[in-house]
Amino acid sequence: MQLNFQSYGQGAPLIILHGLFGSLENWHSTSQKLGAEFHVFALDQRDHGRSPHAADMNYQVMAEDLKEFVMGQHLSTVHLLAIRWAEKRQCASH
């Protein structure tokens, strides 16, 4: 799934994952500040913000979305910033 995202700054890649019912807009000011030291990727997760909506919505498919995004951006390692709901999905990708 092609997730909507916005990027800020340059440096080591940092992916920011919003929480339930959120969007990348929730992290705009923080993303701008962190962009001074990182290449920030703020994502809209599936069924949120401007990302596509799909029939499937569970931690496994969301983890696959994240993996696909990382691979699509050709990132070998990333830092993740997530709130509790998003952490569960990230852990499902390991």
Biopython code that builds the backbone (N, CA, C, O; Angstrom):
import numpy as np
from Bio.PDB.StructureBuilder import StructureBuilder

atoms = [
    (1, "MET", "N", (0.846, -1.182, 0.000)),
    (1, "MET", "CA", (0.000, 0.000, 0.000)),
    (1, "MET", "C", (0.885, 1.238, 0.000)),
    (1, "MET", "O", (1.849, 1.323, 0.761)),
    (2, "GLN", "N", (0.556, 2.179, -0.845)),
    (2, "GLN", "CA", (1.314, 3.433, -0.934)),
    (2, "GLN", "C", (0.817, 4.400, 0.138)),
    (2, "GLN", "O", (-0.220, 5.042, -0.027)),
    (3, "LEU", "N", (1.562, 4.499, 1.231)),
    (3, "LEU", "CA", (1.170, 5.379, 2.325)),
    (3, "LEU", "C", (1.520, 6.827, 2.008)),
    (3, "LEU", "O", (2.571, 7.116, 1.435)),
    (4, "ASN", "N", (0.629, 7.724, 2.386)),
    (4, "ASN", "CA", (0.913, 9.146, 2.279)),
    (4, "ASN", "C", (1.944, 9.500, 3.347)),
    (4, "ASN", "O", (1.879, 9.007, 4.473)),
    (5, "PHE", "N", (2.898, 10.362, 2.983)),
    (5, "PHE", "CA", (3.895, 10.774, 3.969)),
    (5, "PHE", "C", (4.394, 12.165, 3.640)),
    (5, "PHE", "O", (4.193, 12.679, 2.539)),
    (6, "GLN", "N", (5.050, 12.758, 4.619)),
    (6, "GLN", "CA", (5.728, 14.019, 4.436)),
    (6, "GLN", "C", (7.117, 13.846, 5.019)),
    (6, "GLN", "O", (7.278, 13.190, 6.048)),
    (7, "SER", "N", (8.124, 14.425, 4.377)),
    (7, "SER", "CA", (9.473, 14.312, 4.915)),
    (7, "SER", "C", (10.014, 15.688, 5.263)),
    (7, "SER", "O", (9.627, 16.703, 4.682)),
    (8, "TYR", "N", (10.918, 15.687, 6.228)),
    (8, "TYR", "CA", (11.501, 16.924, 6.746)),
    (8, "TYR", "C", (12.990, 16.684, 6.994)),
    (8, "TYR", "O", (13.382, 15.607, 7.443)),
    (9, "GLY", "N", (13.801, 17.670, 6.708)),
    (9, "GLY", "CA", (15.207, 17.658, 7.095)),
    (9, "GLY", "C", (16.047, 16.615, 6.395)),
    (9, "GLY", "O", (15.666, 16.048, 5.371)),
    (10, "GLN", "N", (17.226, 16.380, 6.996)),
    (10, "GLN", "CA", (18.139, 15.387, 6.476)),
    (10, "GLN", "C", (18.949, 14.816, 7.630)),
    (10, "GLN", "O", (19.046, 15.420, 8.698)),
    (11, "GLY", "N", (19.521, 13.657, 7.402)),
    (11, "GLY", "CA", (20.270, 12.959, 8.440)),
    (11, "GLY", "C", (19.804, 11.521, 8.515)),
    (11, "GLY", "O", (19.265, 10.976, 7.552)),
    (12, "ALA", "N", (20.018, 10.915, 9.668)),
    (12, "ALA", "CA", (19.573, 9.533, 9.877)),
    (12, "ALA", "C", (18.052, 9.472, 9.762)),
    (12, "ALA", "O", (17.363, 10.361, 10.262)),
    (13, "PRO", "N", (17.513, 8.429, 9.106)),
    (13, "PRO", "CA", (16.062, 8.349, 8.924)),
    (13, "PRO", "C", (15.311, 8.069, 10.235)),
    (13, "PRO", "O", (15.688, 7.199, 11.019)),
    (14, "LEU", "N", (14.250, 8.831, 10.436)),
    (14, "LEU", "CA", (13.370, 8.695, 11.593)),
    (14, "LEU", "C", (11.941, 8.621, 11.068)),
    (14, "LEU", "O", (11.465, 9.552, 10.418)),
    (15, "ILE", "N", (11.262, 7.521, 11.348)),
    (15, "ILE", "CA", (9.862, 7.361, 10.943)),
    (15, "ILE", "C", (8.975, 7.641, 12.146)),
    (15, "ILE", "O", (9.176, 7.085, 13.226)),
    (16, "ILE", "N", (7.996, 8.508, 11.943)),
    (16, "ILE", "CA", (7.042, 8.842, 13.006)),
    (16, "ILE", "C", (5.697, 8.209, 12.662)),
    (16, "ILE", "O", (5.165, 8.403, 11.569)),
    (17, "LEU", "N", (5.159, 7.448, 13.615)),
    (17, "LEU", "CA", (3.868, 6.774, 13.450)),
    (17, "LEU", "C", (2.853, 7.387, 14.412)),
    (17, "LEU", "O", (3.056, 7.394, 15.626)),
    (18, "HIS", "N", (1.776, 7.892, 13.861)),
    (18, "HIS", "CA", (0.716, 8.494, 14.683)),
    (18, "HIS", "C", (-0.100, 7.414, 15.378)),
    (18, "HIS", "O", (0.056, 6.225, 15.099)),
    (19, "GLY", "N", (-0.952, 7.832, 16.264)),
    (19, "GLY", "CA", (-1.815, 6.906, 16.993)),
    (19, "GLY", "C", (-3.175, 6.738, 16.339)),
    (19, "GLY", "O", (-3.442, 7.275, 15.264)),
    (20, "LEU", "N", (-4.018, 5.988, 17.006)),
    (20, "LEU", "CA", (-5.367, 5.693, 16.541)),
    (20, "LEU", "C", (-6.129, 6.990, 16.269)),
    (20, "LEU", "O", (-6.123, 7.903, 17.095)),
    (21, "PHE", "N", (-6.775, 7.065, 15.128)),
    (21, "PHE", "CA", (-7.563, 8.211, 14.665)),
    (21, "PHE", "C", (-6.711, 9.444, 14.367)),
    (21, "PHE", "O", (-7.254, 10.529, 14.159)),
    (22, "GLY", "N", (-5.381, 9.296, 14.344)),
    (22, "GLY", "CA", (-4.493, 10.420, 14.071)),
    (22, "GLY", "C", (-4.108, 10.510, 12.610)),
    (22, "GLY", "O", (-4.653, 9.813, 11.754)),
    (23, "SER", "N", (-3.154, 11.390, 12.350)),
    (23, "SER", "CA", (-2.588, 11.541, 11.009)),
    (23, "SER", "C", (-1.208, 12.167, 11.154)),
    (23, "SER", "O", (-0.808, 12.564, 12.249)),
    (24, "LEU", "N", (-0.497, 12.252, 10.062)),
    (24, "LEU", "CA", (0.831, 12.855, 10.106)),
    (24, "LEU", "C", (0.761, 14.314, 10.551)),
    (24, "LEU", "O", (1.733, 14.843, 11.089)),
    (25, "GLU", "N", (-0.373, 14.963, 10.333)),
    (25, "GLU", "CA", (-0.538, 16.362, 10.744)),
    (25, "GLU", "C", (-0.380, 16.536, 12.251)),
    (25, "GLU", "O", (0.030, 17.603, 12.708)),
    (26, "ASN", "N", (-0.700, 15.502, 13.029)),
    (26, "ASN", "CA", (-0.539, 15.582, 14.482)),
    (26, "ASN", "C", (0.919, 15.811, 14.876)),
    (26, "ASN", "O", (1.201, 16.324, 15.958)),
    (27, "TRP", "N", (1.840, 15.430, 13.995)),
    (27, "TRP", "CA", (3.267, 15.482, 14.291)),
    (27, "TRP", "C", (3.991, 16.587, 13.522)),
    (27, "TRP", "O", (5.221, 16.625, 13.537)),
    (28, "HIS", "N", (3.272, 17.480, 12.857)),
    (28, "HIS", "CA", (3.907, 18.467, 11.987)),
    (28, "HIS", "C", (4.975, 19.302, 12.709)),
    (28, "HIS", "O", (6.119, 19.343, 12.256)),
    (29, "SER", "N", (4.630, 19.967, 13.819)),
    (29, "SER", "CA", (5.635, 20.822, 14.484)),
    (29, "SER", "C", (6.792, 20.023, 15.035)),
    (29, "SER", "O", (7.940, 20.461, 14.961)),
    (30, "THR", "N", (6.506, 18.853, 15.589)),
    (30, "THR", "CA", (7.580, 17.993, 16.100)),
    (30, "THR", "C", (8.469, 17.520, 14.954)),
    (30, "THR", "O", (9.693, 17.487, 15.088)),
    (31, "SER", "N", (7.866, 17.159, 13.841)),
    (31, "SER", "CA", (8.631, 16.715, 12.674)),
    (31, "SER", "C", (9.564, 17.806, 12.174)),
    (31, "SER", "O", (10.713, 17.542, 11.820)),
    (32, "GLN", "N", (9.061, 19.031, 12.148)),
    (32, "GLN", "CA", (9.898, 20.149, 11.712)),
    (32, "GLN", "C", (11.106, 20.309, 12.630)),
    (32, "GLN", "O", (12.229, 20.484, 12.158)),
    (33, "LYS", "N", (10.879, 20.250, 13.932)),
    (33, "LYS", "CA", (11.981, 20.404, 14.897)),
    (33, "LYS", "C", (12.977, 19.254, 14.783)),
    (33, "LYS", "O", (14.187, 19.480, 14.776)),
    (34, "LEU", "N", (12.479, 18.031, 14.693)),
    (34, "LEU", "CA", (13.363, 16.868, 14.582)),
    (34, "LEU", "C", (14.107, 16.846, 13.252)),
    (34, "LEU", "O", (15.161, 16.221, 13.137)),
    (35, "GLY", "N", (13.564, 17.523, 12.252)),
    (35, "GLY", "CA", (14.210, 17.621, 10.948)),
    (35, "GLY", "C", (15.554, 18.342, 11.001)),
    (35, "GLY", "O", (16.330, 18.269, 10.048)),
    (36, "ALA", "N", (15.835, 19.029, 12.090)),
    (36, "ALA", "CA", (17.142, 19.683, 12.249)),
    (36, "ALA", "C", (18.253, 18.651, 12.436)),
    (36, "ALA", "O", (19.422, 18.933, 12.174)),
    (37, "GLU", "N", (17.875, 17.439, 12.897)),
    (37, "GLU", "CA", (18.884, 16.410, 13.150)),
    (37, "GLU", "C", (18.629, 15.092, 12.419)),
    (37, "GLU", "O", (19.530, 14.259, 12.319)),
    (38, "PHE", "N", (17.424, 14.895, 11.913)),
    (38, "PHE", "CA", (17.054, 13.641, 11.270)),
    (38, "PHE", "C", (16.382, 13.906, 9.930)),
    (38, "PHE", "O", (15.898, 15.008, 9.669)),
    (39, "HIS", "N", (16.361, 12.880, 9.086)),
    (39, "HIS", "CA", (15.484, 12.896, 7.915)),
    (39, "HIS", "C", (14.191, 12.241, 8.390)),
    (39, "HIS", "O", (14.095, 11.016, 8.471)),
    (40, "VAL", "N", (13.220, 13.057, 8.696)),
    (40, "VAL", "CA", (11.963, 12.599, 9.296)),
    (40, "VAL", "C", (10.978, 12.207, 8.202)),
    (40, "VAL", "O", (10.786, 12.931, 7.226)),
    (41, "PHE", "N", (10.359, 11.044, 8.387)),
    (41, "PHE", "CA", (9.259, 10.595, 7.545)),
    (41, "PHE", "C", (8.036, 10.470, 8.452)),
    (41, "PHE", "O", (7.956, 9.552, 9.267)),
    (42, "ALA", "N", (7.094, 11.386, 8.311)),
    (42, "ALA", "CA", (5.837, 11.310, 9.064)),
    (42, "ALA", "C", (4.828, 10.619, 8.148)),
    (42, "ALA", "O", (4.583, 11.074, 7.030)),
    (43, "LEU", "N", (4.252, 9.531, 8.621)),
    (43, "LEU", "CA", (3.362, 8.709, 7.790)),
    (43, "LEU", "C", (1.898, 8.865, 8.186)),
    (43, "LEU", "O", (1.571, 9.044, 9.359)),
    (44, "ASP", "N", (1.029, 8.792, 7.186)),
    (44, "ASP", "CA", (-0.393, 8.533, 7.418)),
    (44, "ASP", "C", (-0.549, 7.026, 7.262)),
    (44, "ASP", "O", (-0.274, 6.489, 6.189)),
    (45, "GLN", "N", (-0.978, 6.346, 8.293)),
    (45, "GLN", "CA", (-1.154, 4.904, 8.204)),
    (45, "GLN", "C", (-2.446, 4.583, 7.445)),
    (45, "GLN", "O", (-3.306, 5.449, 7.286)),
    (46, "ARG", "N", (-2.578, 3.342, 6.978)),
    (46, "ARG", "CA", (-3.774, 2.970, 6.209)),
    (46, "ARG", "C", (-5.038, 3.358, 6.971)),
    (46, "ARG", "O", (-5.097, 3.269, 8.198)),
    (47, "ASP", "N", (-6.032, 3.782, 6.226)),
    (47, "ASP", "CA", (-7.322, 4.221, 6.779)),
    (47, "ASP", "C", (-7.219, 5.488, 7.624)),
    (47, "ASP", "O", (-8.128, 5.788, 8.399)),
    (48, "HIS", "N", (-6.131, 6.231, 7.486)),
    (48, "HIS", "CA", (-5.925, 7.471, 8.233)),
    (48, "HIS", "C", (-5.406, 8.554, 7.292)),
    (48, "HIS", "O", (-4.723, 8.263, 6.310)),
    (49, "GLY", "N", (-5.737, 9.799, 7.604)),
    (49, "GLY", "CA", (-5.231, 10.924, 6.825)),
    (49, "GLY", "C", (-5.493, 10.747, 5.348)),
    (49, "GLY", "O", (-6.611, 10.439, 4.935)),
    (50, "ARG", "N", (-4.445, 10.946, 4.547)),
    (50, "ARG", "CA", (-4.579, 10.863, 3.088)),
    (50, "ARG", "C", (-4.095, 9.530, 2.518)),
    (50, "ARG", "O", (-3.965, 9.388, 1.302)),
    (51, "SER", "N", (-3.830, 8.563, 3.378)),
    (51, "SER", "CA", (-3.465, 7.235, 2.882)),
    (51, "SER", "C", (-4.718, 6.485, 2.451)),
    (51, "SER", "O", (-5.819, 6.785, 2.913)),
    (52, "PRO", "N", (-4.546, 5.501, 1.559)),
    (52, "PRO", "CA", (-5.711, 4.745, 1.086)),
    (52, "PRO", "C", (-6.433, 3.993, 2.205)),
    (52, "PRO", "O", (-5.857, 3.668, 3.243)),
    (53, "HIS", "N", (-7.678, 3.740, 1.960)),
    (53, "HIS", "CA", (-8.490, 2.921, 2.862)),
    (53, "HIS", "C", (-8.581, 1.522, 2.267)),
    (53, "HIS", "O", (-8.586, 1.355, 1.048)),
    (54, "ALA", "N", (-8.653, 0.523, 3.134)),
    (54, "ALA", "CA", (-8.687, -0.869, 2.680)),
    (54, "ALA", "C", (-9.620, -1.670, 3.580)),
    (54, "ALA", "O", (-9.918, -1.269, 4.706)),
    (55, "ALA", "N", (-10.071, -2.797, 3.068)),
    (55, "ALA", "CA", (-10.950, -3.669, 3.842)),
    (55, "ALA", "C", (-10.212, -4.263, 5.045)),
    (55, "ALA", "O", (-10.787, -4.415, 6.122)),
    (56, "ASP", "N", (-8.939, -4.596, 4.848)),
    (56, "ASP", "CA", (-8.149, -5.175, 5.943)),
    (56, "ASP", "C", (-7.574, -4.075, 6.811)),
    (56, "ASP", "O", (-7.016, -3.096, 6.315)),
    (57, "MET", "N", (-7.719, -4.251, 8.127)),
    (57, "MET", "CA", (-7.162, -3.289, 9.074)),
    (57, "MET", "C", (-6.803, -4.050, 10.339)),
    (57, "MET", "O", (-7.644, -4.258, 11.214)),
    (58, "ASN", "N", (-5.537, -4.465, 10.427)),
    (58, "ASN", "CA", (-5.059, -5.144, 11.618)),
    (58, "ASN", "C", (-3.559, -4.885, 11.739)),
    (58, "ASN", "O", (-2.943, -4.330, 10.830)),
    (59, "TYR", "N", (-2.984, -5.288, 12.859)),
    (59, "TYR", "CA", (-1.566, -4.995, 13.094)),
    (59, "TYR", "C", (-0.661, -5.646, 12.050)),
    (59, "TYR", "O", (0.351, -5.060, 11.664)),
    (60, "GLN", "N", (-1.001, -6.816, 11.600)),
    (60, "GLN", "CA", (-0.147, -7.513, 10.637)),
    (60, "GLN", "C", (-0.067, -6.760, 9.302)),
    (60, "GLN", "O", (1.027, -6.557, 8.775)),
    (61, "VAL", "N", (-1.207, -6.349, 8.755)),
    (61, "VAL", "CA", (-1.170, -5.640, 7.479)),
    (61, "VAL", "C", (-0.531, -4.260, 7.629)),
    (61, "VAL", "O", (0.114, -3.767, 6.703)),
    (62, "MET", "N", (-0.709, -3.641, 8.789)),
    (62, "MET", "CA", (-0.086, -2.342, 9.024)),
    (62, "MET", "C", (1.434, -2.485, 9.159)),
    (62, "MET", "O", (2.184, -1.611, 8.723)),
    (63, "ALA", "N", (1.878, -3.575, 9.758)),
    (63, "ALA", "CA", (3.317, -3.851, 9.837)),
    (63, "ALA", "C", (3.886, -4.071, 8.440)),
    (63, "ALA", "O", (4.990, -3.619, 8.136)),
    (64, "GLU", "N", (3.131, -4.766, 7.593)),
    (64, "GLU", "CA", (3.560, -4.965, 6.213)),
    (64, "GLU", "C", (3.621, -3.634, 5.458)),
    (64, "GLU", "O", (4.514, -3.425, 4.637)),
    (65, "ASP", "N", (2.673, -2.737, 5.734)),
    (65, "ASP", "CA", (2.707, -1.404, 5.118)),
    (65, "ASP", "C", (3.997, -0.680, 5.493)),
    (65, "ASP", "O", (4.643, -0.058, 4.649)),
    (66, "LEU", "N", (4.357, -0.768, 6.759)),
    (66, "LEU", "CA", (5.575, -0.108, 7.230)),
    (66, "LEU", "C", (6.811, -0.715, 6.572)),
    (66, "LEU", "O", (7.708, 0.005, 6.135)),
    (67, "LYS", "N", (6.849, -2.017, 6.507)),
    (67, "LYS", "CA", (7.981, -2.695, 5.863)),
    (67, "LYS", "C", (8.083, -2.280, 4.395)),
    (67, "LYS", "O", (9.175, -1.992, 3.903)),
    (68, "GLU", "N", (6.959, -2.249, 3.705)),
    (68, "GLU", "CA", (6.926, -1.840, 2.297)),
    (68, "GLU", "C", (7.415, -0.399, 2.137)),
    (68, "GLU", "O", (8.138, -0.084, 1.191)),
    (69, "PHE", "N", (7.016, 0.470, 3.064)),
    (69, "PHE", "CA", (7.454, 1.866, 3.001)),
    (69, "PHE", "C", (8.973, 1.956, 3.165)),
    (69, "PHE", "O", (9.638, 2.644, 2.389)),
    (70, "VAL", "N", (9.521, 1.275, 4.157)),
    (70, "VAL", "CA", (10.969, 1.299, 4.411)),
    (70, "VAL", "C", (11.725, 0.798, 3.183)),
    (70, "VAL", "O", (12.710, 1.404, 2.762)),
    (71, "MET", "N", (11.265, -0.293, 2.623)),
    (71, "MET", "CA", (11.921, -0.846, 1.433)),
    (71, "MET", "C", (11.777, 0.105, 0.238)),
    (71, "MET", "O", (12.721, 0.279, -0.533)),
    (72, "GLY", "N", (10.612, 0.711, 0.086)),
    (72, "GLY", "CA", (10.369, 1.623, -1.022)),
    (72, "GLY", "C", (11.224, 2.882, -0.964)),
    (72, "GLY", "O", (11.546, 3.478, -1.992)),
    (73, "GLN", "N", (11.586, 3.277, 0.250)),
    (73, "GLN", "CA", (12.452, 4.444, 0.431)),
    (73, "GLN", "C", (13.935, 4.052, 0.427)),
    (73, "GLN", "O", (14.811, 4.906, 0.566)),
    (74, "HIS", "N", (14.204, 2.750, 0.266)),
    (74, "HIS", "CA", (15.580, 2.221, 0.249)),
    (74, "HIS", "C", (16.336, 2.539, 1.538)),
    (74, "HIS", "O", (17.497, 2.945, 1.510)),
    (75, "LEU", "N", (15.656, 2.346, 2.661)),
    (75, "LEU", "CA", (16.260, 2.606, 3.967)),
    (75, "LEU", "C", (16.742, 1.289, 4.559)),
    (75, "LEU", "O", (15.986, 0.320, 4.627)),
    (76, "SER", "N", (17.986, 1.254, 4.984)),
    (76, "SER", "CA", (18.510, 0.006, 5.556)),
    (76, "SER", "C", (18.268, -0.059, 7.063)),
    (76, "SER", "O", (18.005, -1.132, 7.605)),
    (77, "THR", "N", (18.356, 1.072, 7.731)),
    (77, "THR", "CA", (18.051, 1.144, 9.168)),
    (77, "THR", "C", (17.261, 2.421, 9.416)),
    (77, "THR", "O", (17.440, 3.419, 8.717)),
    (78, "VAL", "N", (16.392, 2.381, 10.410)),
    (78, "VAL", "CA", (15.583, 3.555, 10.750)),
    (78, "VAL", "C", (15.431, 3.655, 12.260)),
    (78, "VAL", "O", (15.542, 2.669, 12.988)),
    (79, "HIS", "N", (15.177, 4.868, 12.698)),
    (79, "HIS", "CA", (14.717, 5.107, 14.062)),
    (79, "HIS", "C", (13.203, 5.229, 13.970)),
    (79, "HIS", "O", (12.681, 5.748, 12.983)),
    (80, "LEU", "N", (12.499, 4.759, 14.986)),
    (80, "LEU", "CA", (11.037, 4.858, 15.003)),
    (80, "LEU", "C", (10.581, 5.653, 16.213)),
    (80, "LEU", "O", (11.102, 5.485, 17.316)),
    (81, "LEU", "N", (9.612, 6.512, 15.995)),
    (81, "LEU", "CA", (8.957, 7.239, 17.071)),
    (81, "LEU", "C", (7.478, 6.925, 16.938)),
    (81, "LEU", "O", (6.849, 7.261, 15.934)),
    (82, "ALA", "N", (6.928, 6.281, 17.951)),
    (82, "ALA", "CA", (5.536, 5.852, 17.876)),
    (82, "ALA", "C", (4.890, 5.946, 19.247)),
    (82, "ALA", "O", (5.556, 5.832, 20.276)),
    (83, "ILE", "N", (3.580, 6.156, 19.243)),
    (83, "ILE", "CA", (2.863, 6.070, 20.503)),
    (83, "ILE", "C", (2.361, 4.644, 20.671)),
    (83, "ILE", "O", (2.434, 3.859, 19.725)),
    (84, "ARG", "N", (1.871, 4.300, 21.805)),
    (84, "ARG", "CA", (1.577, 2.924, 22.186)),
    (84, "ARG", "C", (0.830, 2.109, 21.125)),
    (84, "ARG", "O", (1.237, 0.985, 20.830)),
    (85, "TRP", "N", (-0.247, 2.642, 20.546)),
    (85, "TRP", "CA", (-1.024, 1.904, 19.538)),
    (85, "TRP", "C", (-0.148, 1.544, 18.356)),
    (85, "TRP", "O", (-0.211, 0.422, 17.854)),
    (86, "ALA", "N", (0.667, 2.484, 17.906)),
    (86, "ALA", "CA", (1.528, 2.241, 16.753)),
    (86, "ALA", "C", (2.671, 1.277, 17.093)),
    (86, "ALA", "O", (3.140, 0.547, 16.220)),
    (87, "GLU", "N", (3.119, 1.269, 18.347)),
    (87, "GLU", "CA", (4.189, 0.358, 18.762)),
    (87, "GLU", "C", (3.789, -1.095, 18.525)),
    (87, "GLU", "O", (4.607, -1.899, 18.078)),
    (88, "LYS", "N", (2.554, -1.430, 18.818)),
    (88, "LYS", "CA", (2.095, -2.812, 18.649)),
    (88, "LYS", "C", (2.239, -3.264, 17.204)),
    (88, "LYS", "O", (2.637, -4.400, 16.945)),
    (89, "ARG", "N", (1.919, -2.383, 16.258)),
    (89, "ARG", "CA", (2.027, -2.721, 14.857)),
    (89, "ARG", "C", (3.486, -2.861, 14.459)),
    (89, "ARG", "O", (3.829, -3.776, 13.710)),
    (90, "GLN", "N", (4.340, -1.994, 14.933)),
    (90, "GLN", "CA", (5.752, -2.057, 14.590)),
    (90, "GLN", "C", (6.346, -3.368, 15.087)),
    (90, "GLN", "O", (7.125, -3.998, 14.373)),
    (91, "CYS", "N", (5.993, -3.787, 16.291)),
    (91, "CYS", "CA", (6.509, -5.046, 16.843)),
    (91, "CYS", "C", (6.043, -6.245, 16.026)),
    (91, "CYS", "O", (6.742, -7.255, 15.955)),
    (92, "ALA", "N", (4.883, -6.144, 15.417)),
    (92, "ALA", "CA", (4.369, -7.250, 14.607)),
    (92, "ALA", "C", (5.207, -7.467, 13.355)),
    (92, "ALA", "O", (5.138, -8.528, 12.735)),
    (93, "SER", "N", (6.013, -6.449, 12.975)),
    (93, "SER", "CA", (6.794, -6.581, 11.750)),
    (93, "SER", "C", (8.100, -7.347, 11.953)),
    (93, "SER", "O", (8.787, -7.651, 10.978)),
    (94, "HIS", "N", (8.452, -7.661, 13.183)),
    (94, "HIS", "CA", (9.715, -8.381, 13.444)),
    (94, "HIS", "C", (9.534, -9.879, 13.394)),
    (94, "HIS", "O", (10.494, -10.624, 13.591)),
]
sb = StructureBuilder()
sb.init_structure("model")
sb.init_model(0)
sb.init_chain("A")
sb.init_seg("    ")
for serial, (resi, resn, name, xyz) in enumerate(atoms, 1):
    if name == "N":
        sb.init_residue(resn, " ", resi, " ")
    sb.init_atom(name, np.array(xyz, "f"), 0.0, 1.0, " ", f" {name:<3s}", serial, name[0])
structure = sb.get_structure()
